[in-house]
Amino acid sequence: MTLHKRDVERLEAFEVWIWSRMMRMSWTEQKTNEEMLQTVGLEKDFIGAQRARQKRWLGHVHAT
């Protein structure tokens, strides 16, 4: 599956939205995505994890 730039941006925004909900932060605090991830102590990793899963899956399919 090809991830286009728009798809990547939407997935990253979703990742930050999920973290903000889990941390019970209000949208009225108006923190940037970077500030939110610093609060949680993470970096943008959702896309990297997704690409790693794709590579593992391709390796699995190719090996059979």
mmCIF file of the N, C-alpha and C atoms, coordinates in Angstrom:
data_MODEL
# 
_entry.id   MODEL 
# 
loop_
_atom_site.group_PDB 
_atom_site.id 
_atom_site.type_symbol 
_atom_site.label_atom_id 
_atom_site.label_alt_id 
_atom_site.label_comp_id 
_atom_site.label_asym_id 
_atom_site.label_entity_id 
_atom_site.label_seq_id 
_atom_site.pdbx_PDB_ins_code 
_atom_site.Cartn_x 
_atom_site.Cartn_y 
_atom_site.Cartn_z 
_atom_site.occupancy 
_atom_site.B_iso_or_equiv 
_atom_site.pdbx_formal_charge 
_atom_site.auth_seq_id 
_atom_site.auth_comp_id 
_atom_site.auth_asym_id 
_atom_site.auth_atom_id 
_atom_site.pdbx_PDB_model_num 
ATOM 1   N N  . MET A 1 1  ? 0.840  -1.177  0.000  1.00 0.00 ? 1  MET A N  1 
ATOM 2   C CA . MET A 1 1  ? 0.000  0.000   0.000  1.00 0.00 ? 1  MET A CA 1 
ATOM 3   C C  . MET A 1 1  ? 0.888  1.244   0.000  1.00 0.00 ? 1  MET A C  1 
ATOM 4   N N  . THR A 1 2  ? 0.591  2.144   -0.864 1.00 0.00 ? 2  THR A N  1 
ATOM 5   C CA . THR A 1 2  ? 1.360  3.372   -0.971 1.00 0.00 ? 2  THR A CA 1 
ATOM 6   C C  . THR A 1 2  ? 0.781  4.423   -0.038 1.00 0.00 ? 2  THR A C  1 
ATOM 7   N N  . LEU A 1 3  ? 1.650  5.044   0.740  1.00 0.00 ? 3  LEU A N  1 
ATOM 8   C CA . LEU A 1 3  ? 1.226  6.141   1.596  1.00 0.00 ? 3  LEU A CA 1 
ATOM 9   C C  . LEU A 1 3  ? 1.639  7.451   0.940  1.00 0.00 ? 3  LEU A C  1 
ATOM 10  N N  . HIS A 1 4  ? 0.655  8.240   0.605  1.00 0.00 ? 4  HIS A N  1 
ATOM 11  C CA . HIS A 1 4  ? 0.919  9.538   0.017  1.00 0.00 ? 4  HIS A CA 1 
ATOM 12  C C  . HIS A 1 4  ? 1.177  10.555  1.118  1.00 0.00 ? 4  HIS A C  1 
ATOM 13  N N  . LYS A 1 5  ? 1.726  11.699  0.753  1.00 0.00 ? 5  LYS A N  1 
ATOM 14  C CA . LYS A 1 5  ? 2.069  12.726  1.729  1.00 0.00 ? 5  LYS A CA 1 
ATOM 15  C C  . LYS A 1 5  ? 0.848  13.142  2.547  1.00 0.00 ? 5  LYS A C  1 
ATOM 16  N N  . ARG A 1 6  ? -0.278 13.301  1.900  1.00 0.00 ? 6  ARG A N  1 
ATOM 17  C CA . ARG A 1 6  ? -1.519 13.682  2.594  1.00 0.00 ? 6  ARG A CA 1 
ATOM 18  C C  . ARG A 1 6  ? -1.916 12.608  3.605  1.00 0.00 ? 6  ARG A C  1 
ATOM 19  N N  . ASP A 1 7  ? -1.778 11.341  3.222  1.00 0.00 ? 7  ASP A N  1 
ATOM 20  C CA . ASP A 1 7  ? -2.104 10.244  4.131  1.00 0.00 ? 7  ASP A CA 1 
ATOM 21  C C  . ASP A 1 7  ? -1.190 10.257  5.353  1.00 0.00 ? 7  ASP A C  1 
ATOM 22  N N  . VAL A 1 8  ? 0.092  10.497  5.128  1.00 0.00 ? 8  VAL A N  1 
ATOM 23  C CA . VAL A 1 8  ? 1.057  10.540  6.221  1.00 0.00 ? 8  VAL A CA 1 
ATOM 24  C C  . VAL A 1 8  ? 0.710  11.674  7.185  1.00 0.00 ? 8  VAL A C  1 
ATOM 25  N N  . GLU A 1 9  ? 0.398  12.836  6.648  1.00 0.00 ? 9  GLU A N  1 
ATOM 26  C CA . GLU A 1 9  ? 0.047  13.979  7.488  1.00 0.00 ? 9  GLU A CA 1 
ATOM 27  C C  . GLU A 1 9  ? -1.207 13.697  8.311  1.00 0.00 ? 9  GLU A C  1 
ATOM 28  N N  . ARG A 1 10 ? -2.194 13.053  7.707  1.00 0.00 ? 10 ARG A N  1 
ATOM 29  C CA . ARG A 1 10 ? -3.427 12.743  8.420  1.00 0.00 ? 10 ARG A CA 1 
ATOM 30  C C  . ARG A 1 10 ? -3.185 11.710  9.516  1.00 0.00 ? 10 ARG A C  1 
ATOM 31  N N  . LEU A 1 11 ? -2.335 10.716  9.240  1.00 0.00 ? 11 LEU A N  1 
ATOM 32  C CA . LEU A 1 11 ? -2.015 9.709   10.245 1.00 0.00 ? 11 LEU A CA 1 
ATOM 33  C C  . LEU A 1 11 ? -1.244 10.315  11.412 1.00 0.00 ? 11 LEU A C  1 
ATOM 34  N N  . GLU A 1 12 ? -0.320 11.216  11.116 1.00 0.00 ? 12 GLU A N  1 
ATOM 35  C CA . GLU A 1 12 ? 0.430  11.886  12.185 1.00 0.00 ? 12 GLU A CA 1 
ATOM 36  C C  . GLU A 1 12 ? -0.498 12.749  13.034 1.00 0.00 ? 12 GLU A C  1 
ATOM 37  N N  . ALA A 1 13 ? -1.437 13.446  12.401 1.00 0.00 ? 13 ALA A N  1 
ATOM 38  C CA . ALA A 1 13 ? -2.396 14.263  13.143 1.00 0.00 ? 13 ALA A CA 1 
ATOM 39  C C  . ALA A 1 13 ? -3.272 13.371  14.021 1.00 0.00 ? 13 ALA A C  1 
ATOM 40  N N  . PHE A 1 14 ? -3.663 12.225  13.500 1.00 0.00 ? 14 PHE A N  1 
ATOM 41  C CA . PHE A 1 14 ? -4.471 11.288  14.274 1.00 0.00 ? 14 PHE A CA 1 
ATOM 42  C C  . PHE A 1 14 ? -3.700 10.772  15.480 1.00 0.00 ? 14 PHE A C  1 
ATOM 43  N N  . GLU A 1 15 ? -2.412 10.474  15.282 1.00 0.00 ? 15 GLU A N  1 
ATOM 44  C CA . GLU A 1 15 ? -1.572 10.003  16.380 1.00 0.00 ? 15 GLU A CA 1 
ATOM 45  C C  . GLU A 1 15 ? -1.531 11.031  17.511 1.00 0.00 ? 15 GLU A C  1 
ATOM 46  N N  . VAL A 1 16 ? -1.340 12.291  17.164 1.00 0.00 ? 16 VAL A N  1 
ATOM 47  C CA . VAL A 1 16 ? -1.278 13.347  18.183 1.00 0.00 ? 16 VAL A CA 1 
ATOM 48  C C  . VAL A 1 16 ? -2.645 13.526  18.834 1.00 0.00 ? 16 VAL A C  1 
ATOM 49  N N  . TRP A 1 17 ? -3.708 13.409  18.064 1.00 0.00 ? 17 TRP A N  1 
ATOM 50  C CA . TRP A 1 17 ? -5.053 13.533  18.614 1.00 0.00 ? 17 TRP A CA 1 
ATOM 51  C C  . TRP A 1 17 ? -5.307 12.430  19.649 1.00 0.00 ? 17 TRP A C  1 
ATOM 52  N N  . ILE A 1 18 ? -4.881 11.212  19.331 1.00 0.00 ? 18 ILE A N  1 
ATOM 53  C CA . ILE A 1 18 ? -5.053 10.100  20.263 1.00 0.00 ? 18 ILE A CA 1 
ATOM 54  C C  . ILE A 1 18 ? -4.299 10.372  21.562 1.00 0.00 ? 18 ILE A C  1 
ATOM 55  N N  . TRP A 1 19 ? -3.036 10.817  21.440 1.00 0.00 ? 19 TRP A N  1 
ATOM 56  C CA . TRP A 1 19 ? -2.249 11.115  22.645 1.00 0.00 ? 19 TRP A CA 1 
ATOM 57  C C  . TRP A 1 19 ? -2.903 12.218  23.465 1.00 0.00 ? 19 TRP A C  1 
ATOM 58  N N  . SER A 1 20 ? -3.420 13.245  22.806 1.00 0.00 ? 20 SER A N  1 
ATOM 59  C CA . SER A 1 20 ? -4.040 14.342  23.558 1.00 0.00 ? 20 SER A CA 1 
ATOM 60  C C  . SER A 1 20 ? -5.292 13.860  24.281 1.00 0.00 ? 20 SER A C  1 
ATOM 61  N N  . ARG A 1 21 ? -6.039 12.956  23.673 1.00 0.00 ? 21 ARG A N  1 
ATOM 62  C CA . ARG A 1 21 ? -7.217 12.397  24.333 1.00 0.00 ? 21 ARG A CA 1 
ATOM 63  C C  . ARG A 1 21 ? -6.815 11.545  25.531 1.00 0.00 ? 21 ARG A C  1 
ATOM 64  N N  . MET A 1 22 ? -5.758 10.751  25.382 1.00 0.00 ? 22 MET A N  1 
ATOM 65  C CA . MET A 1 22 ? -5.309 9.897   26.475 1.00 0.00 ? 22 MET A CA 1 
ATOM 66  C C  . MET A 1 22 ? -4.769 10.724  27.637 1.00 0.00 ? 22 MET A C  1 
ATOM 67  N N  . MET A 1 23 ? -4.154 11.866  27.318 1.00 0.00 ? 23 MET A N  1 
ATOM 68  C CA . MET A 1 23 ? -3.623 12.754  28.355 1.00 0.00 ? 23 MET A CA 1 
ATOM 69  C C  . MET A 1 23 ? -4.692 13.714  28.888 1.00 0.00 ? 23 MET A C  1 
ATOM 70  N N  . ARG A 1 24 ? -5.906 13.636  28.332 1.00 0.00 ? 24 ARG A N  1 
ATOM 71  C CA . ARG A 1 24 ? -7.036 14.482  28.718 1.00 0.00 ? 24 ARG A CA 1 
ATOM 72  C C  . ARG A 1 24 ? -6.701 15.966  28.595 1.00 0.00 ? 24 ARG A C  1 
ATOM 73  N N  . MET A 1 25 ? -6.074 16.314  27.486 1.00 0.00 ? 25 MET A N  1 
ATOM 74  C CA . MET A 1 25 ? -5.747 17.714  27.237 1.00 0.00 ? 25 MET A CA 1 
ATOM 75  C C  . MET A 1 25 ? -6.847 18.321  26.375 1.00 0.00 ? 25 MET A C  1 
ATOM 76  N N  . SER A 1 26 ? -7.251 19.496  26.722 1.00 0.00 ? 26 SER A N  1 
ATOM 77  C CA . SER A 1 26 ? -8.309 20.183  25.994 1.00 0.00 ? 26 SER A CA 1 
ATOM 78  C C  . SER A 1 26 ? -7.745 20.811  24.727 1.00 0.00 ? 26 SER A C  1 
ATOM 79  N N  . TRP A 1 27 ? -8.570 20.857  23.703 1.00 0.00 ? 27 TRP A N  1 
ATOM 80  C CA . TRP A 1 27 ? -8.129 21.489  22.459 1.00 0.00 ? 27 TRP A CA 1 
ATOM 81  C C  . TRP A 1 27 ? -7.965 22.985  22.638 1.00 0.00 ? 27 TRP A C  1 
ATOM 82  N N  . THR A 1 28 ? -8.566 23.543  23.694 1.00 0.00 ? 28 THR A N  1 
ATOM 83  C CA . THR A 1 28 ? -8.451 24.983  23.921 1.00 0.00 ? 28 THR A CA 1 
ATOM 84  C C  . THR A 1 28 ? -7.074 25.384  24.430 1.00 0.00 ? 28 THR A C  1 
ATOM 85  N N  . GLU A 1 29 ? -6.261 24.397  24.857 1.00 0.00 ? 29 GLU A N  1 
ATOM 86  C CA . GLU A 1 29 ? -4.900 24.712  25.282 1.00 0.00 ? 29 GLU A CA 1 
ATOM 87  C C  . GLU A 1 29 ? -4.017 25.093  24.100 1.00 0.00 ? 29 GLU A C  1 
ATOM 88  N N  . GLN A 1 30 ? -4.431 24.714  22.913 1.00 0.00 ? 30 GLN A N  1 
ATOM 89  C CA . GLN A 1 30 ? -3.767 25.071  21.663 1.00 0.00 ? 30 GLN A CA 1 
ATOM 90  C C  . GLN A 1 30 ? -2.267 24.789  21.680 1.00 0.00 ? 30 GLN A C  1 
ATOM 91  N N  . LYS A 1 31 ? -1.934 23.557  21.969 1.00 0.00 ? 31 LYS A N  1 
ATOM 92  C CA . LYS A 1 31 ? -0.537 23.139  21.903 1.00 0.00 ? 31 LYS A CA 1 
ATOM 93  C C  . LYS A 1 31 ? -0.254 22.629  20.499 1.00 0.00 ? 31 LYS A C  1 
ATOM 94  N N  . THR A 1 32 ? 0.955  22.853  20.042 1.00 0.00 ? 32 THR A N  1 
ATOM 95  C CA . THR A 1 32 ? 1.327  22.329  18.728 1.00 0.00 ? 32 THR A CA 1 
ATOM 96  C C  . THR A 1 32 ? 1.545  20.824  18.838 1.00 0.00 ? 32 THR A C  1 
ATOM 97  N N  . ASN A 1 33 ? 1.592  20.160  17.700 1.00 0.00 ? 33 ASN A N  1 
ATOM 98  C CA . ASN A 1 33 ? 1.836  18.721  17.694 1.00 0.00 ? 33 ASN A CA 1 
ATOM 99  C C  . ASN A 1 33 ? 3.172  18.397  18.349 1.00 0.00 ? 33 ASN A C  1 
ATOM 100 N N  . GLU A 1 34 ? 4.182  19.195  18.080 1.00 0.00 ? 34 GLU A N  1 
ATOM 101 C CA . GLU A 1 34 ? 5.501  18.960  18.650 1.00 0.00 ? 34 GLU A CA 1 
ATOM 102 C C  . GLU A 1 34 ? 5.478  19.122  20.166 1.00 0.00 ? 34 GLU A C  1 
ATOM 103 N N  . GLU A 1 35 ? 4.773  20.158  20.647 1.00 0.00 ? 35 GLU A N  1 
ATOM 104 C CA . GLU A 1 35 ? 4.654  20.361  22.093 1.00 0.00 ? 35 GLU A CA 1 
ATOM 105 C C  . GLU A 1 35 ? 3.919  19.196  22.748 1.00 0.00 ? 35 GLU A C  1 
ATOM 106 N N  . MET A 1 36 ? 2.900  18.712  22.066 1.00 0.00 ? 36 MET A N  1 
ATOM 107 C CA . MET A 1 36 ? 2.132  17.592  22.609 1.00 0.00 ? 36 MET A CA 1 
ATOM 108 C C  . MET A 1 36 ? 2.996  16.344  22.721 1.00 0.00 ? 36 MET A C  1 
ATOM 109 N N  . LEU A 1 37 ? 3.764  16.056  21.682 1.00 0.00 ? 37 LEU A N  1 
ATOM 110 C CA . LEU A 1 37 ? 4.621  14.873  21.704 1.00 0.00 ? 37 LEU A CA 1 
ATOM 111 C C  . LEU A 1 37 ? 5.738  15.022  22.735 1.00 0.00 ? 37 LEU A C  1 
ATOM 112 N N  . GLN A 1 38 ? 6.240  16.237  22.953 1.00 0.00 ? 38 GLN A N  1 
ATOM 113 C CA . GLN A 1 38 ? 7.238  16.460  23.990 1.00 0.00 ? 38 GLN A CA 1 
ATOM 114 C C  . GLN A 1 38 ? 6.633  16.213  25.367 1.00 0.00 ? 38 GLN A C  1 
ATOM 115 N N  . THR A 1 39 ? 5.394  16.613  25.561 1.00 0.00 ? 39 THR A N  1 
ATOM 116 C CA . THR A 1 39 ? 4.708  16.385  26.830 1.00 0.00 ? 39 THR A CA 1 
ATOM 117 C C  . THR A 1 39 ? 4.617  14.886  27.123 1.00 0.00 ? 39 THR A C  1 
ATOM 118 N N  . VAL A 1 40 ? 4.311  14.113  26.090 1.00 0.00 ? 40 VAL A N  1 
ATOM 119 C CA . VAL A 1 40 ? 4.191  12.665  26.235 1.00 0.00 ? 40 VAL A CA 1 
ATOM 120 C C  . VAL A 1 40 ? 5.576  12.022  26.316 1.00 0.00 ? 40 VAL A C  1 
ATOM 121 N N  . GLY A 1 41 ? 6.569  12.682  25.732 1.00 0.00 ? 41 GLY A N  1 
ATOM 122 C CA . GLY A 1 41 ? 7.925  12.144  25.725 1.00 0.00 ? 41 GLY A CA 1 
ATOM 123 C C  . GLY A 1 41 ? 8.190  11.226  24.546 1.00 0.00 ? 41 GLY A C  1 
ATOM 124 N N  . LEU A 1 42 ? 7.544  11.501  23.436 1.00 0.00 ? 42 LEU A N  1 
ATOM 125 C CA . LEU A 1 42 ? 7.696  10.678  22.238 1.00 0.00 ? 42 LEU A CA 1 
ATOM 126 C C  . LEU A 1 42 ? 8.068  11.533  21.035 1.00 0.00 ? 42 LEU A C  1 
ATOM 127 N N  . GLU A 1 43 ? 8.424  10.842  19.972 1.00 0.00 ? 43 GLU A N  1 
ATOM 128 C CA . GLU A 1 43 ? 8.627  11.478  18.679 1.00 0.00 ? 43 GLU A CA 1 
ATOM 129 C C  . GLU A 1 43 ? 7.582  10.922  17.728 1.00 0.00 ? 43 GLU A C  1 
ATOM 130 N N  . LYS A 1 44 ? 7.443  11.549  16.581 1.00 0.00 ? 44 LYS A N  1 
ATOM 131 C CA . LYS A 1 44 ? 6.526  11.015  15.584 1.00 0.00 ? 44 LYS A CA 1 
ATOM 132 C C  . LYS A 1 44 ? 7.047  9.647   15.150 1.00 0.00 ? 44 LYS A C  1 
ATOM 133 N N  . ASP A 1 45 ? 6.291  8.620   15.468 1.00 0.00 ? 45 ASP A N  1 
ATOM 134 C CA . ASP A 1 45 ? 6.786  7.277   15.208 1.00 0.00 ? 45 ASP A CA 1 
ATOM 135 C C  . ASP A 1 45 ? 5.771  6.395   14.502 1.00 0.00 ? 45 ASP A C  1 
ATOM 136 N N  . PHE A 1 46 ? 4.556  6.845   14.368 1.00 0.00 ? 46 PHE A N  1 
ATOM 137 C CA . PHE A 1 46 ? 3.515  6.003   13.794 1.00 0.00 ? 46 PHE A CA 1 
ATOM 138 C C  . PHE A 1 46 ? 3.851  5.565   12.375 1.00 0.00 ? 46 PHE A C  1 
ATOM 139 N N  . ILE A 1 47 ? 4.322  6.483   11.562 1.00 0.00 ? 47 ILE A N  1 
ATOM 140 C CA . ILE A 1 47 ? 4.637  6.167   10.171 1.00 0.00 ? 47 ILE A CA 1 
ATOM 141 C C  . ILE A 1 47 ? 5.840  5.224   10.106 1.00 0.00 ? 47 ILE A C  1 
ATOM 142 N N  . GLY A 1 48 ? 6.847  5.454   10.931 1.00 0.00 ? 48 GLY A N  1 
ATOM 143 C CA . GLY A 1 48 ? 8.004  4.564   10.960 1.00 0.00 ? 48 GLY A CA 1 
ATOM 144 C C  . GLY A 1 48 ? 7.614  3.149   11.345 1.00 0.00 ? 48 GLY A C  1 
ATOM 145 N N  . ALA A 1 49 ? 6.733  3.024   12.330 1.00 0.00 ? 49 ALA A N  1 
ATOM 146 C CA . ALA A 1 49 ? 6.262  1.708   12.752 1.00 0.00 ? 49 ALA A CA 1 
ATOM 147 C C  . ALA A 1 49 ? 5.454  1.048   11.635 1.00 0.00 ? 49 ALA A C  1 
ATOM 148 N N  . GLN A 1 50 ? 4.644  1.832   10.942 1.00 0.00 ? 50 GLN A N  1 
ATOM 149 C CA . GLN A 1 50 ? 3.841  1.295   9.848  1.00 0.00 ? 50 GLN A CA 1 
ATOM 150 C C  . GLN A 1 50 ? 4.740  0.788   8.719  1.00 0.00 ? 50 GLN A C  1 
ATOM 151 N N  . ARG A 1 51 ? 5.758  1.535   8.383  1.00 0.00 ? 51 ARG A N  1 
ATOM 152 C CA . ARG A 1 51 ? 6.669  1.105   7.313  1.00 0.00 ? 51 ARG A CA 1 
ATOM 153 C C  . ARG A 1 51 ? 7.455  -0.137  7.719  1.00 0.00 ? 51 ARG A C  1 
ATOM 154 N N  . ALA A 1 52 ? 7.817  -0.240  8.998  1.00 0.00 ? 52 ALA A N  1 
ATOM 155 C CA . ALA A 1 52 ? 8.515  -1.435  9.478  1.00 0.00 ? 52 ALA A CA 1 
ATOM 156 C C  . ALA A 1 52 ? 7.601  -2.661  9.366  1.00 0.00 ? 52 ALA A C  1 
ATOM 157 N N  . ARG A 1 53 ? 6.330  -2.483  9.692  1.00 0.00 ? 53 ARG A N  1 
ATOM 158 C CA . ARG A 1 53 ? 5.379  -3.597  9.548  1.00 0.00 ? 53 ARG A CA 1 
ATOM 159 C C  . ARG A 1 53 ? 5.225  -4.005  8.095  1.00 0.00 ? 53 ARG A C  1 
ATOM 160 N N  . GLN A 1 54 ? 5.197  -3.039  7.193  1.00 0.00 ? 54 GLN A N  1 
ATOM 161 C CA . GLN A 1 54 ? 5.092  -3.355  5.768  1.00 0.00 ? 54 GLN A CA 1 
ATOM 162 C C  . GLN A 1 54 ? 6.294  -4.163  5.311  1.00 0.00 ? 54 GLN A C  1 
ATOM 163 N N  . LYS A 1 55 ? 7.485  -3.775  5.744  1.00 0.00 ? 55 LYS A N  1 
ATOM 164 C CA . LYS A 1 55 ? 8.698  -4.497  5.351  1.00 0.00 ? 55 LYS A CA 1 
ATOM 165 C C  . LYS A 1 55 ? 8.690  -5.920  5.890  1.00 0.00 ? 55 LYS A C  1 
ATOM 166 N N  . ARG A 1 56 ? 8.272  -6.092  7.144  1.00 0.00 ? 56 ARG A N  1 
ATOM 167 C CA . ARG A 1 56 ? 8.191  -7.435  7.719  1.00 0.00 ? 56 ARG A CA 1 
ATOM 168 C C  . ARG A 1 56 ? 7.193  -8.285  6.949  1.00 0.00 ? 56 ARG A C  1 
ATOM 169 N N  . TRP A 1 57 ? 6.050  -7.697  6.596  1.00 0.00 ? 57 TRP A N  1 
ATOM 170 C CA . TRP A 1 57 ? 5.027  -8.436  5.869  1.00 0.00 ? 57 TRP A CA 1 
ATOM 171 C C  . TRP A 1 57 ? 5.557  -8.836  4.500  1.00 0.00 ? 57 TRP A C  1 
ATOM 172 N N  . LEU A 1 58 ? 6.218  -7.910  3.815  1.00 0.00 ? 58 LEU A N  1 
ATOM 173 C CA . LEU A 1 58 ? 6.780  -8.235  2.505  1.00 0.00 ? 58 LEU A CA 1 
ATOM 174 C C  . LEU A 1 58 ? 7.813  -9.350  2.613  1.00 0.00 ? 58 LEU A C  1 
ATOM 175 N N  . GLY A 1 59 ? 8.634  -9.323  3.654  1.00 0.00 ? 59 GLY A N  1 
ATOM 176 C CA . GLY A 1 59 ? 9.618  -10.370 3.869  1.00 0.00 ? 59 GLY A CA 1 
ATOM 177 C C  . GLY A 1 59 ? 8.948  -11.703 4.123  1.00 0.00 ? 59 GLY A C  1 
ATOM 178 N N  . HIS A 1 60 ? 7.852  -11.688 4.856  1.00 0.00 ? 60 HIS A N  1 
ATOM 179 C CA . HIS A 1 60 ? 7.103  -12.909 5.151  1.00 0.00 ? 60 HIS A CA 1 
ATOM 180 C C  . HIS A 1 60 ? 6.498  -13.473 3.872  1.00 0.00 ? 60 HIS A C  1 
ATOM 181 N N  . VAL A 1 61 ? 5.895  -12.635 3.070  1.00 0.00 ? 61 VAL A N  1 
ATOM 182 C CA . VAL A 1 61 ? 5.246  -13.071 1.839  1.00 0.00 ? 61 VAL A CA 1 
ATOM 183 C C  . VAL A 1 61 ? 6.280  -13.564 0.846  1.00 0.00 ? 61 VAL A C  1 
ATOM 184 N N  . HIS A 1 62 ? 7.397  -12.868 0.771  1.00 0.00 ? 62 HIS A N  1 
ATOM 185 C CA . HIS A 1 62 ? 8.441  -13.243 -0.180 1.00 0.00 ? 62 HIS A CA 1 
ATOM 186 C C  . HIS A 1 62 ? 9.104  -14.564 0.210  1.00 0.00 ? 62 HIS A C  1 
ATOM 187 N N  . ALA A 1 63 ? 9.200  -14.864 1.497  1.00 0.00 ? 63 ALA A N  1 
ATOM 188 C CA . ALA A 1 63 ? 9.857  -16.079 1.969  1.00 0.00 ? 63 ALA A CA 1 
ATOM 189 C C  . ALA A 1 63 ? 9.028  -17.336 1.685  1.00 0.00 ? 63 ALA A C  1 
ATOM 190 N N  . THR A 1 64 ? 7.726  -17.192 1.521  1.00 0.00 ? 64 THR A N  1 
ATOM 191 C CA . THR A 1 64 ? 6.886  -18.373 1.286  1.00 0.00 ? 64 THR A CA 1 
ATOM 192 C C  . THR A 1 64 ? 6.736  -18.715 -0.150 1.00 0.00 ? 64 THR A C  1 
# 
